[in-house]
Amino acid sequence: MANIKSAEKQARQSLVRRDRNQQVKSTVRTAEKKLRTAIASADKTEVPALFRAFASSISKAAQKGVLHTSTASRKIGRMSKFIASTVK
């Protein structure tokens, strides 16, 4: 445990940030899972809306600093390419 007041504050802040980051990552993973299940079921009507939700959640995670911007861009690009190759 931290002995210095500033270190105690930093420990509290890191706990809050960890919880917030876990929540954002969970949202991204849930959106990706919903999108992948819709693609697997070949539901052409839901895929565009779910892709927009996925791209939005992952972009927000990048804006908040939870994910690197390049990581977010790469994931969106790969998912877009995957959708184009499977859903026709």
Protein Blocks (a to p, Z undefined) as FASTA:
>chain_A
ZZbfklmmmmmmmmmmmmmmmmmmmmmmmmmmmmmmmmmnopaklmmmmmmmmmmmmmmm
mmnomacfklmmmmmmmmmmmmmmmmZZ
